Amino acid sequence: MSEDDYWSAVQTMRLRIADLLDTLSPAEWDAPSLCAGWRVREVAGHLSLVPTITTWELIAAGPRGRFNPHHINTVLALRYGALGGPAIVARLRDHAADRRTAKVLDTRNSLFDAIVHSQDIARPLGRDFPIPVDYARAGLDRVWAVGFPFHARRRFAGVTLTATDTDWTVGSGPTITGPVLALLMLTTGRIESALDSLRGPGVDALV
């Protein structure tokens, strides 16, 4: 995927997520997401801040987040999630084409972040939110290549992961097969959400 194709995919995802959010009821905005401790509104707020967040804003949130990246992420998600649905949707649309984020973060994470969080929102609400295979594969490539925060290579060192809808396979050991989106959800810690789509002897090691 070229750089322009990558950012086109990110823009498409942000706009589609905004369209989904536009259809939610007040109760759905406050429903639990797949992210532990985050409601749908916190996930949406997080997505809306990615293209505008500055390094200074991250540093300023440090004390409240006890200087822990996960806690800082939650502090900011709560802040932006409190803006309200219309403001969050407007932010997503207004900054859908932006190619930046805080200097201490990595824009190469923007696509998988949008893909995974779209599922974090949609699946608990019973909404179908399909992802193009090439988007999911690009996201999975990045998750597998990066260490923090998922450490996918270490966590799945004893199995072979094989996609059934594209030519993607890694690892050695008992096989886990499934659509590339299910493997992306698996490697980002959404194991329960991925299980129904996974097959193979390696699946037993997950439960």
KOLZA-247899 format. One record per atom (N, C-alpha, C): residue number from 1; residue in one letter; atom name; x, y, z. Coordinates in Angstrom, 1 decimal, padded with zeros to 4 digits. Example, Ala and Ser with C-alpha at 12.3 -4.5 7.8 and 13.67 -1.06 7.14 Angstrom:
REM residues 2
k|r|a|east|north|up
1|a|N|013.2|-005.7|007.8;
1|a|CA|012.3|-004.5|007.8;
1|a|C|013.2|-003.3|007.8;
2|s|N|012.8|-002.2|007.1;
2|s|CA|013.7|-001.1|007.1;
2|s|C|012.9|000.0|007.9;
This chain:
REM residues 207
k|r|a|east|north|up
1|m|N|000.9|-001.2|000.0;
1|m|CA|000.0|000.0|000.0;
1|m|C|000.9|001.2|000.0;
2|s|N|000.7|002.1|-001.0;
2|s|CA|001.5|003.3|-001.1;
2|s|C|001.1|004.3|000.0;
3|e|N|001.9|005.3|000.2;
3|e|CA|001.5|006.3|001.3;
3|e|C|000.2|007.0|001.0;
4|d|N|000.0|007.3|-000.3;
4|d|CA|-001.3|008.0|-000.6;
4|d|C|-002.5|007.0|-000.4;
5|d|N|-002.2|005.8|-000.8;
5|d|CA|-003.3|004.8|-000.6;
5|d|C|-003.6|004.6|000.9;
6|y|N|-002.5|004.6|001.7;
6|y|CA|-002.7|004.4|003.1;
6|y|C|-003.5|005.6|003.7;
7|w|N|-003.2|006.8|003.4;
7|w|CA|-003.9|007.9|003.9;
7|w|C|-005.3|008.0|003.3;
8|s|N|-005.5|007.6|002.1;
8|s|CA|-006.9|007.5|001.6;
8|s|C|-007.7|006.5|002.4;
9|a|N|-007.1|005.3|002.8;
9|a|CA|-007.8|004.4|003.6;
9|a|C|-008.1|004.9|005.0;
10|v|N|-007.2|005.7|005.6;
10|v|CA|-007.5|006.3|006.9;
10|v|C|-008.6|007.3|006.8;
11|q|N|-008.6|008.1|005.8;
11|q|CA|-009.7|009.1|005.6;
11|q|C|-011.0|008.4|005.4;
12|t|N|-011.0|007.3|004.6;
12|t|CA|-012.3|006.6|004.3;
12|t|C|-012.8|006.0|005.6;
13|m|N|-011.9|005.4|006.4;
13|m|CA|-012.3|004.8|007.7;
13|m|C|-012.9|005.9|008.6;
14|r|N|-012.3|007.0|008.7;
14|r|CA|-012.8|008.1|009.6;
14|r|C|-014.1|008.6|009.2;
15|l|N|-014.3|008.8|007.9;
15|l|CA|-015.6|009.2|007.4;
15|l|C|-016.7|008.2|007.6;
16|r|N|-016.4|006.9|007.4;
16|r|CA|-017.4|005.9|007.6;
16|r|C|-017.7|005.7|009.1;
17|i|N|-016.7|005.9|010.0;
17|i|CA|-017.0|005.8|011.4;
17|i|C|-017.9|007.0|011.8;
18|a|N|-017.7|008.2|011.2;
18|a|CA|-018.5|009.3|011.5;
18|a|C|-019.9|009.1|011.0;
19|d|N|-020.1|008.4|009.9;
19|d|CA|-021.4|008.1|009.4;
19|d|C|-022.1|007.1|010.4;
20|l|N|-021.4|006.1|010.9;
20|l|CA|-021.9|005.2|011.8;
20|l|C|-022.4|005.9|013.1;
21|l|N|-021.5|006.8|013.6;
21|l|CA|-021.8|007.5|014.9;
21|l|C|-023.1|008.3|014.7;
22|d|N|-023.3|008.9|013.5;
22|d|CA|-024.4|009.7|013.3;
22|d|C|-025.8|009.0|013.4;
23|t|N|-025.7|007.6|013.4;
23|t|CA|-026.9|006.8|013.5;
23|t|C|-027.2|006.4|014.9;
24|l|N|-026.3|006.6|015.8;
24|l|CA|-026.5|006.0|017.2;
24|l|C|-027.5|006.8|018.0;
25|s|N|-028.2|006.1|018.8;
25|s|CA|-029.0|006.7|019.8;
25|s|C|-028.2|007.1|021.0;
26|p|N|-028.8|008.0|021.9;
26|p|CA|-028.1|008.4|023.1;
26|p|C|-027.7|007.2|024.0;
27|a|N|-028.5|006.2|024.0;
27|a|CA|-028.2|005.0|024.8;
27|a|C|-027.0|004.2|024.2;
28|e|N|-026.9|004.2|022.9;
28|e|CA|-025.8|003.5|022.2;
28|e|C|-024.5|004.3|022.4;
29|w|N|-024.5|005.6|022.5;
29|w|CA|-023.3|006.4|022.8;
29|w|C|-022.8|006.0|024.2;
30|d|N|-023.6|005.7|025.1;
30|d|CA|-023.2|005.4|026.4;
30|d|C|-023.1|003.9|026.7;
31|a|N|-023.2|003.1|025.6;
31|a|CA|-023.1|001.6|025.8;
31|a|C|-021.6|001.2|025.9;
32|p|N|-021.3|000.1|026.6;
32|p|CA|-019.9|-000.4|026.7;
32|p|C|-019.4|-000.8|025.3;
33|s|N|-018.1|-000.5|025.1;
33|s|CA|-017.5|-000.9|023.9;
33|s|C|-016.6|-002.1|024.2;
34|l|N|-015.9|-002.6|023.2;
34|l|CA|-015.0|-003.7|023.4;
34|l|C|-013.7|-003.3|024.2;
35|c|N|-013.5|-002.0|024.3;
35|c|CA|-012.4|-001.5|025.1;
35|c|C|-012.7|-001.5|026.6;
36|a|N|-012.0|-002.2|027.4;
36|a|CA|-012.4|-002.4|028.8;
36|a|C|-012.4|-001.0|029.4;
37|g|N|-013.6|-000.7|030.0;
37|g|CA|-013.7|000.6|030.8;
37|g|C|-014.1|001.8|029.9;
38|w|N|-014.2|001.6|028.6;
38|w|CA|-014.5|002.7|027.7;
38|w|C|-015.9|002.4|027.1;
39|r|N|-016.8|003.5|027.2;
39|r|CA|-018.0|003.4|026.5;
39|r|C|-017.8|003.8|025.0;
40|v|N|-018.8|003.6|024.2;
40|v|CA|-018.7|004.0|022.8;
40|v|C|-018.2|005.4|022.6;
41|r|N|-018.7|006.3|023.5;
41|r|CA|-018.3|007.7|023.4;
41|r|C|-016.8|008.0|023.6;
42|e|N|-016.2|007.2|024.5;
42|e|CA|-014.8|007.3|024.8;
42|e|C|-014.0|006.8|023.6;
43|v|N|-014.4|005.7|023.0;
43|v|CA|-013.7|005.2|021.8;
43|v|C|-013.8|006.3|020.6;
44|a|N|-015.0|006.8|020.5;
44|a|CA|-015.2|007.8|019.4;
44|a|C|-014.4|009.1|019.7;
45|g|N|-014.4|009.5|021.0;
45|g|CA|-013.6|010.6|021.4;
45|g|C|-012.1|010.4|021.1;
46|h|N|-011.6|009.2|021.4;
46|h|CA|-010.2|008.9|021.1;
46|h|C|-009.9|009.0|019.6;
47|l|N|-010.8|008.5|018.8;
47|l|CA|-010.6|008.5|017.3;
47|l|C|-010.6|009.9|016.9;
48|s|N|-011.4|010.8|017.5;
48|s|CA|-011.5|012.2|017.0;
48|s|C|-010.2|013.0|017.4;
49|l|N|-009.5|012.6|018.4;
49|l|CA|-008.3|013.3|018.9;
49|l|C|-007.1|013.0|018.1;
50|v|N|-007.0|011.8|017.6;
50|v|CA|-005.8|011.3|017.0;
50|v|C|-005.1|012.3|016.0;
51|p|N|-005.9|012.9|015.1;
51|p|CA|-005.3|013.7|014.1;
51|p|C|-004.9|015.1|014.6;
52|t|N|-005.4|015.5|015.8;
52|t|CA|-005.2|016.8|016.3;
52|t|C|-004.3|016.9|017.6;
53|i|N|-004.1|015.8|018.2;
53|i|CA|-003.4|015.7|019.5;
53|i|C|-002.0|016.2|019.3;
54|t|N|-001.5|017.0|020.3;
54|t|CA|-000.2|017.5|020.3;
54|t|C|000.7|016.8|021.4;
55|t|N|002.0|016.8|021.2;
55|t|CA|002.8|016.2|022.2;
55|t|C|002.6|016.9|023.6;
56|w|N|002.4|018.2|023.5;
56|w|CA|002.2|019.0|024.8;
56|w|C|000.9|018.5|025.5;
57|e|N|-000.1|018.3|024.7;
57|e|CA|-001.4|017.8|025.3;
57|e|C|-001.2|016.5|026.0;
58|l|N|-000.4|015.6|025.4;
58|l|CA|-000.1|014.3|026.0;
58|l|C|000.7|014.5|027.3;
59|i|N|001.7|015.4|027.3;
59|i|CA|002.5|015.6|028.4;
59|i|C|001.7|016.2|029.6;
60|a|N|000.8|017.2|029.2;
60|a|CA|000.0|017.8|030.2;
60|a|C|-001.0|016.8|030.9;
61|a|N|-001.4|015.8|030.2;
61|a|CA|-002.2|014.7|030.7;
61|a|C|-001.5|013.7|031.6;
62|g|N|-000.2|013.8|031.6;
62|g|CA|000.7|012.9|032.3;
62|g|C|000.4|012.7|033.8;
63|p|N|000.3|013.8|034.6;
63|p|CA|000.0|013.7|036.0;
63|p|C|-001.3|013.0|036.3;
64|r|N|-002.3|013.3|035.6;
64|r|CA|-003.6|012.7|035.8;
64|r|C|-003.6|011.2|035.4;
65|g|N|-002.8|010.9|034.4;
65|g|CA|-002.6|009.5|034.0;
65|g|C|-001.5|008.8|034.6;
66|r|N|-001.0|009.3|035.7;
66|r|CA|000.1|008.7|036.5;
66|r|C|001.2|008.3|035.6;
67|f|N|001.4|009.1|034.6;
67|f|CA|002.5|008.9|033.6;
67|f|C|002.6|007.5|033.0;
68|n|N|001.4|006.9|033.0;
68|n|CA|001.3|005.6|032.4;
68|n|C|000.6|005.8|031.0;
69|p|N|001.1|005.3|029.9;
69|p|CA|000.5|005.5|028.6;
69|p|C|-000.9|005.1|028.5;
70|h|N|-001.3|003.9|029.1;
70|h|CA|-002.6|003.5|029.0;
70|h|C|-003.6|004.4|029.8;
71|h|N|-003.1|004.8|031.0;
71|h|CA|-004.0|005.7|031.8;
71|h|C|-004.1|007.1|031.1;
72|i|N|-003.0|007.6|030.5;
72|i|CA|-003.1|008.9|029.8;
72|i|C|-004.1|008.8|028.7;
73|n|N|-004.0|007.7|028.0;
73|n|CA|-005.0|007.4|026.9;
73|n|C|-006.4|007.5|027.3;
74|t|N|-006.7|006.9|028.5;
74|t|CA|-008.0|006.9|029.1;
74|t|C|-008.4|008.3|029.5;
75|v|N|-007.5|009.1|030.1;
75|v|CA|-007.8|010.5|030.5;
75|v|C|-008.3|011.3|029.3;
76|l|N|-007.5|011.1|028.2;
76|l|CA|-007.9|011.9|027.0;
76|l|C|-009.1|011.4|026.4;
77|a|N|-009.4|010.1|026.4;
77|a|CA|-010.6|009.6|025.8;
77|a|C|-011.8|010.0|026.5;
78|l|N|-011.7|010.1|027.9;
78|l|CA|-012.8|010.6|028.7;
78|l|C|-013.1|012.1|028.4;
79|r|N|-012.0|012.8|028.2;
79|r|CA|-012.1|014.3|028.0;
79|r|C|-012.8|014.5|026.6;
80|y|N|-012.3|013.8|025.6;
80|y|CA|-012.9|014.1|024.3;
80|y|C|-014.3|013.4|024.1;
81|g|N|-014.5|012.3|024.8;
81|g|CA|-015.8|011.6|024.7;
81|g|C|-016.9|012.4|025.4;
82|a|N|-016.5|013.3|026.3;
82|a|CA|-017.5|014.2|026.9;
82|a|C|-017.9|015.4|026.1;
83|l|N|-017.3|015.5|024.9;
83|l|CA|-017.7|016.7|024.0;
83|l|C|-019.1|016.5|023.5;
84|g|N|-019.6|015.3|023.4;
84|g|CA|-020.9|015.1|022.9;
84|g|C|-020.9|014.6|021.4;
85|g|N|-021.9|013.8|021.1;
85|g|CA|-021.9|013.2|019.8;
85|g|C|-021.7|014.1|018.6;
86|p|N|-022.5|015.2|018.4;
86|p|CA|-022.3|016.1|017.3;
86|p|C|-020.9|016.6|017.1;
87|a|N|-020.3|017.0|018.3;
87|a|CA|-018.9|017.6|018.2;
87|a|C|-017.9|016.6|017.8;
88|i|N|-018.1|015.4|018.3;
88|i|CA|-017.1|014.3|018.0;
88|i|C|-017.2|013.9|016.5;
89|v|N|-018.4|013.8|016.0;
89|v|CA|-018.6|013.5|014.6;
89|v|C|-018.1|014.6|013.7;
90|a|N|-018.3|015.8|014.1;
90|a|CA|-017.7|017.0|013.4;
90|a|C|-016.2|016.9|013.3;
91|r|N|-015.6|016.6|014.5;
91|r|CA|-014.1|016.5|014.5;
91|r|C|-013.6|015.4|013.6;
92|l|N|-014.3|014.3|013.6;
92|l|CA|-013.9|013.2|012.7;
92|l|C|-013.9|013.6|011.3;
93|r|N|-015.0|014.3|010.9;
93|r|CA|-015.1|014.7|009.5;
93|r|C|-014.2|015.8|009.1;
94|d|N|-014.1|016.8|010.0;
94|d|CA|-013.2|017.9|009.7;
94|d|C|-011.7|017.5|009.6;
95|h|N|-011.3|016.5|010.3;
95|h|CA|-009.9|016.1|010.3;
95|h|C|-009.7|014.7|009.6;
96|a|N|-010.6|014.3|008.9;
96|a|CA|-010.5|012.9|008.3;
96|a|C|-009.3|012.8|007.4;
97|a|N|-008.9|013.9|006.7;
97|a|CA|-007.8|013.8|005.7;
97|a|C|-006.5|014.2|006.3;
98|d|N|-006.5|014.6|007.6;
98|d|CA|-005.2|015.0|008.2;
98|d|C|-004.2|013.8|008.3;
99|r|N|-003.0|014.2|008.1;
99|r|CA|-001.9|013.2|008.1;
99|r|C|-000.9|013.4|009.3;
100|r|N|-001.4|013.8|010.4;
100|r|CA|-000.5|014.1|011.5;
100|r|C|-001.1|013.5|012.8;
101|t|N|-000.2|013.5|013.8;
101|t|CA|-000.6|013.2|015.2;
101|t|C|000.5|013.8|016.0;
102|a|N|000.5|013.5|017.3;
102|a|CA|001.6|014.0|018.2;
102|a|C|002.9|013.5|017.8;
103|k|N|004.0|014.2|017.9;
103|k|CA|005.3|013.8|017.5;
103|k|C|005.8|012.5|018.2;
104|v|N|005.3|012.3|019.4;
104|v|CA|005.7|011.1|020.2;
104|v|C|004.9|009.9|019.8;
105|l|N|003.9|010.1|018.9;
105|l|CA|003.1|008.9|018.4;
105|l|C|003.5|008.6|017.0;
106|d|N|002.9|007.7|016.4;
106|d|CA|003.3|007.2|015.1;
106|d|C|002.1|007.2|014.1;
107|t|N|002.2|007.9|013.1;
107|t|CA|001.0|008.0|012.1;
107|t|C|000.9|006.6|011.4;
108|r|N|001.9|005.8|011.5;
108|r|CA|001.7|004.4|010.8;
108|r|C|000.7|003.5|011.6;
109|n|N|000.3|004.0|012.8;
109|n|CA|-000.7|003.3|013.6;
109|n|C|-002.1|003.8|013.3;
110|s|N|-002.2|004.8|012.5;
110|s|CA|-003.6|005.4|012.3;
110|s|C|-004.6|004.5|011.7;
111|l|N|-004.2|003.7|010.7;
111|l|CA|-005.1|002.9|010.0;
111|l|C|-005.6|001.7|010.9;
112|f|N|-004.7|001.0|011.5;
112|f|CA|-005.2|-000.1|012.4;
112|f|C|-006.0|000.4|013.6;
113|d|N|-005.6|001.6|014.1;
113|d|CA|-006.3|002.2|015.2;
113|d|C|-007.8|002.4|014.8;
114|a|N|-008.0|003.0|013.6;
114|a|CA|-009.4|003.3|013.2;
114|a|C|-010.1|002.0|012.9;
115|i|N|-009.5|001.0|012.3;
115|i|CA|-010.1|-000.3|012.0;
115|i|C|-010.6|-001.0|013.3;
116|v|N|-009.7|-001.1|014.2;
116|v|CA|-010.0|-001.9|015.4;
116|v|C|-011.0|-001.2|016.2;
117|h|N|-010.9|000.1|016.3;
117|h|CA|-011.9|000.9|017.1;
117|h|C|-013.2|001.0|016.5;
118|s|N|-013.3|000.9|015.1;
118|s|CA|-014.6|000.8|014.5;
118|s|C|-015.3|-000.5|014.9;
119|q|N|-014.6|-001.6|015.1;
119|q|CA|-015.2|-002.8|015.5;
119|q|C|-015.5|-002.7|017.0;
120|d|N|-014.7|-002.0|017.8;
120|d|CA|-015.0|-001.9|019.2;
120|d|C|-016.3|-001.2|019.4;
121|i|N|-016.6|-000.3|018.5;
121|i|CA|-017.9|000.4|018.6;
121|i|C|-019.0|-000.4|018.0;
122|a|N|-018.8|-000.9|016.8;
122|a|CA|-019.9|-001.6|016.1;
122|a|C|-020.4|-002.9|016.7;
123|r|N|-019.4|-003.8|017.0;
123|r|CA|-019.8|-005.1|017.4;
123|r|C|-020.7|-005.2|018.7;
124|p|N|-020.4|-004.5|019.7;
124|p|CA|-021.2|-004.6|020.9;
124|p|C|-022.6|-004.1|020.7;
125|l|N|-022.8|-003.2|019.7;
125|l|CA|-024.1|-002.6|019.3;
125|l|C|-024.8|-003.5|018.3;
126|g|N|-024.2|-004.6|017.9;
126|g|CA|-024.9|-005.4|016.9;
126|g|C|-024.9|-004.8|015.5;
127|r|N|-024.0|-003.9|015.3;
127|r|CA|-023.9|-003.2|014.0;
127|r|C|-022.8|-003.9|013.1;
128|d|N|-023.2|-004.1|011.8;
128|d|CA|-022.2|-004.6|010.9;
128|d|C|-021.4|-003.5|010.3;
129|f|N|-020.1|-003.6|010.4;
129|f|CA|-019.2|-002.6|009.9;
129|f|C|-018.0|-003.3|009.1;
130|p|N|-018.3|-003.7|007.9;
130|p|CA|-017.3|-004.4|007.1;
130|p|C|-016.0|-003.6|006.8;
131|i|N|-014.9|-004.3|006.7;
131|i|CA|-013.6|-003.7|006.5;
131|i|C|-013.0|-004.3|005.2;
132|p|N|-012.6|-003.5|004.2;
132|p|CA|-011.9|-004.1|003.1;
132|p|C|-010.7|-004.9|003.5;
133|v|N|-010.5|-006.0|002.8;
133|v|CA|-009.4|-006.9|003.1;
133|v|C|-008.1|-006.3|003.1;
134|d|N|-007.8|-005.4|002.1;
134|d|CA|-006.5|-004.8|002.0;
134|d|C|-006.3|-003.8|003.1;
135|y|N|-007.3|-003.2|003.6;
135|y|CA|-007.2|-002.3|004.8;
135|y|C|-006.8|-003.1|006.0;
136|a|N|-007.5|-004.2|006.2;
136|a|CA|-007.2|-005.1|007.4;
136|a|C|-005.8|-005.7|007.3;
137|r|N|-005.4|-006.1|006.1;
137|r|CA|-004.1|-006.7|006.0;
137|r|C|-003.0|-005.6|006.3;
138|a|N|-003.2|-004.4|005.8;
138|a|CA|-002.2|-003.4|006.1;
138|a|C|-002.1|-003.1|007.6;
139|g|N|-003.3|-003.1|008.3;
139|g|CA|-003.3|-002.9|009.7;
139|g|C|-002.7|-004.1|010.4;
140|l|N|-002.9|-005.3|010.0;
140|l|CA|-002.3|-006.4|010.6;
140|l|C|-000.8|-006.5|010.4;
141|d|N|-000.3|-006.1|009.3;
141|d|CA|001.1|-006.0|009.0;
141|d|C|001.8|-005.0|010.0;
142|r|N|001.1|-003.9|010.3;
142|r|CA|001.7|-002.9|011.2;
142|r|C|001.7|-003.5|012.6;
143|v|N|000.6|-004.1|013.1;
143|v|CA|000.5|-004.6|014.4;
143|v|C|001.6|-005.7|014.6;
144|w|N|001.8|-006.5|013.6;
144|w|CA|002.8|-007.6|013.8;
144|w|C|004.2|-007.0|013.8;
145|a|N|004.4|-005.9|013.1;
145|a|CA|005.8|-005.3|013.1;
145|a|C|006.1|-004.5|014.3;
146|v|N|005.1|-003.9|015.0;
146|v|CA|005.4|-003.0|016.1;
146|v|C|005.4|-003.8|017.4;
147|g|N|006.1|-003.3|018.4;
147|g|CA|006.0|-004.0|019.7;
147|g|C|004.9|-003.5|020.5;
148|f|N|005.2|-002.4|021.3;
148|f|CA|004.2|-001.7|022.1;
148|f|C|003.0|-001.2|021.3;
149|p|N|001.8|-001.4|021.8;
149|p|CA|001.4|-001.9|023.1;
149|p|C|000.9|-003.4|023.0;
150|f|N|000.9|-004.0|021.9;
150|f|CA|000.3|-005.3|021.8;
150|f|C|001.3|-006.5|021.9;
151|h|N|002.6|-006.3|021.5;
151|h|CA|003.6|-007.3|021.6;
151|h|C|003.1|-008.6|020.9;
152|a|N|002.5|-008.5|019.7;
152|a|CA|001.9|-009.6|019.1;
152|a|C|002.9|-010.7|018.8;
153|r|N|004.1|-010.4|018.3;
153|r|CA|005.0|-011.4|018.0;
153|r|C|005.4|-012.3|019.2;
154|r|N|005.5|-011.6|020.4;
154|r|CA|005.8|-012.4|021.6;
154|r|C|004.7|-013.2|022.1;
155|r|N|003.5|-012.6|022.1;
155|r|CA|002.3|-013.3|022.6;
155|r|C|001.9|-014.5|021.8;
156|f|N|002.2|-014.4|020.5;
156|f|CA|001.7|-015.5|019.6;
156|f|C|002.9|-016.2|019.0;
157|a|N|004.0|-016.3|019.7;
157|a|CA|005.2|-016.9|019.2;
157|a|C|005.1|-018.4|019.0;
158|g|N|004.2|-019.1|019.7;
158|g|CA|004.1|-020.5|019.6;
158|g|C|003.0|-021.0|018.7;
159|v|N|002.4|-020.1|017.8;
159|v|CA|001.4|-020.6|016.9;
159|v|C|001.7|-020.0|015.5;
160|t|N|001.0|-020.6|014.5;
160|t|CA|001.1|-020.0|013.1;
160|t|C|-000.3|-019.4|012.9;
161|l|N|-000.2|-018.1|012.5;
161|l|CA|-001.4|-017.3|012.1;
161|l|C|-001.5|-017.3|010.6;
162|t|N|-002.7|-017.7|010.1;
162|t|CA|-002.8|-017.7|008.6;
162|t|C|-004.2|-017.1|008.3;
163|a|N|-004.2|-016.1|007.4;
163|a|CA|-005.4|-015.5|006.9;
163|a|C|-006.0|-016.4|005.8;
164|t|N|-007.4|-016.5|005.8;
164|t|CA|-008.1|-017.3|004.9;
164|t|C|-008.6|-016.5|003.7;
165|d|N|-008.5|-015.1|003.7;
165|d|CA|-009.0|-014.3|002.7;
165|d|C|-007.9|-013.5|002.0;
166|t|N|-006.6|-013.7|002.3;
166|t|CA|-005.5|-013.0|001.7;
166|t|C|-004.3|-013.9|002.0;
167|d|N|-003.2|-013.6|001.3;
167|d|CA|-002.0|-014.4|001.4;
167|d|C|-001.1|-013.9|002.6;
168|w|N|-001.5|-014.1|003.8;
168|w|CA|-000.8|-013.6|005.0;
168|w|C|-000.6|-014.8|006.0;
169|t|N|000.6|-015.1|006.3;
169|t|CA|000.9|-016.1|007.3;
169|t|C|002.2|-015.8|008.1;
170|v|N|002.2|-016.0|009.4;
170|v|CA|003.4|-015.8|010.2;
170|v|C|003.5|-016.9|011.2;
171|g|N|004.7|-017.0|011.8;
171|g|CA|004.8|-017.9|013.0;
171|g|C|005.1|-019.3|012.7;
172|s|N|005.1|-020.1|013.7;
172|s|CA|005.3|-021.6|013.6;
172|s|C|004.6|-022.2|014.8;
173|g|N|004.2|-023.4|014.6;
173|g|CA|003.4|-024.1|015.7;
173|g|C|002.0|-024.4|015.2;
174|p|N|001.1|-024.8|016.2;
174|p|CA|-000.3|-025.0|015.8;
174|p|C|-000.9|-023.8|015.1;
175|t|N|-001.7|-024.2|014.1;
175|t|CA|-002.3|-023.1|013.3;
175|t|C|-003.6|-022.5|013.8;
176|i|N|-003.7|-021.2|013.6;
176|i|CA|-004.9|-020.5|013.8;
176|i|C|-005.2|-019.8|012.5;
177|t|N|-006.4|-020.1|011.9;
177|t|CA|-006.8|-019.6|010.6;
177|t|C|-008.0|-018.8|010.8;
178|g|N|-008.2|-017.8|009.9;
178|g|CA|-009.4|-017.0|009.9;
178|g|C|-009.3|-015.8|009.0;
179|p|N|-010.3|-015.0|008.8;
179|p|CA|-010.2|-013.8|008.0;
179|p|C|-009.2|-012.9|008.6;
180|v|N|-008.6|-012.1|007.8;
180|v|CA|-007.5|-011.2|008.3;
180|v|C|-008.1|-010.2|009.3;
181|l|N|-009.3|-009.8|009.2;
181|l|CA|-009.9|-008.9|010.2;
181|l|C|-009.9|-009.6|011.6;
182|a|N|-010.3|-010.9|011.6;
182|a|CA|-010.3|-011.6|012.9;
182|a|C|-008.9|-011.7|013.4;
183|l|N|-007.9|-011.9|012.6;
183|l|CA|-006.5|-012.0|013.1;
183|l|C|-006.1|-010.6|013.6;
184|l|N|-006.5|-009.6|013.0;
184|l|CA|-006.2|-008.2|013.5;
184|l|C|-006.9|-008.0|014.9;
185|m|N|-008.1|-008.4|015.0;
185|m|CA|-008.8|-008.3|016.3;
185|m|C|-008.1|-009.2|017.4;
186|l|N|-007.7|-010.4|017.0;
186|l|CA|-007.0|-011.3|017.9;
186|l|C|-005.7|-010.6|018.4;
187|t|N|-004.9|-010.2|017.5;
187|t|CA|-003.5|-009.7|017.8;
187|t|C|-003.5|-008.3|018.5;
188|t|N|-004.7|-007.7|018.5;
188|t|CA|-004.8|-006.4|019.3;
188|t|C|-005.6|-006.7|020.6;
189|g|N|-005.7|-007.9|021.0;
189|g|CA|-006.3|-008.3|022.3;
189|g|C|-007.8|-008.5|022.4;
190|r|N|-008.5|-008.4|021.2;
190|r|CA|-009.9|-008.7|021.2;
190|r|C|-010.2|-010.1|021.0;
191|i|N|-009.7|-011.0|021.9;
191|i|CA|-009.8|-012.4|021.6;
191|i|C|-011.2|-012.9|021.6;
192|e|N|-012.0|-012.6|022.5;
192|e|CA|-013.4|-013.1|022.5;
192|e|C|-014.2|-012.7|021.3;
193|s|N|-013.9|-011.5|020.8;
193|s|CA|-014.6|-011.0|019.6;
193|s|C|-014.2|-011.8|018.4;
194|a|N|-012.9|-012.2|018.4;
194|a|CA|-012.4|-012.9|017.2;
194|a|C|-012.7|-014.4|017.2;
195|l|N|-012.9|-015.0|018.3;
195|l|CA|-013.0|-016.5|018.4;
195|l|C|-013.9|-017.1|017.4;
196|d|N|-015.1|-016.6|017.2;
196|d|CA|-016.1|-017.2|016.4;
196|d|C|-015.6|-017.4|014.9;
197|s|N|-014.7|-016.5|014.6;
197|s|CA|-014.2|-016.6|013.2;
197|s|C|-012.9|-017.3|013.0;
198|l|N|-012.4|-017.9|014.1;
198|l|CA|-011.1|-018.6|014.0;
198|l|C|-011.2|-020.1|014.1;
199|r|N|-010.3|-020.8|013.4;
199|r|CA|-010.3|-022.2|013.4;
199|r|C|-008.9|-022.7|013.5;
200|g|N|-008.7|-024.0|013.8;
200|g|CA|-007.4|-024.6|013.9;
200|g|C|-007.0|-025.0|015.3;
201|p|N|-006.0|-026.0|015.4;
201|p|CA|-005.6|-026.5|016.7;
201|p|C|-005.0|-025.4|017.6;
202|g|N|-004.5|-024.4|017.0;
202|g|CA|-004.0|-023.3|017.9;
202|g|C|-005.0|-022.5|018.7;
203|v|N|-006.3|-022.6|018.3;
203|v|CA|-007.3|-021.9|018.9;
203|v|C|-007.5|-022.3|020.4;
204|d|N|-007.2|-023.6|020.6;
204|d|CA|-007.4|-024.1|022.0;
204|d|C|-006.5|-023.4|023.0;
205|a|N|-005.3|-022.9|022.5;
205|a|CA|-004.4|-022.2|023.4;
205|a|C|-004.9|-020.8|023.8;
206|l|N|-006.0|-020.4|023.1;
206|l|CA|-006.5|-019.0|023.4;
206|l|C|-007.5|-019.0|024.5;
207|v|N|-008.1|-020.2|024.7;
207|v|CA|-009.3|-020.2|025.7;
207|v|C|-008.9|-021.0|026.9;
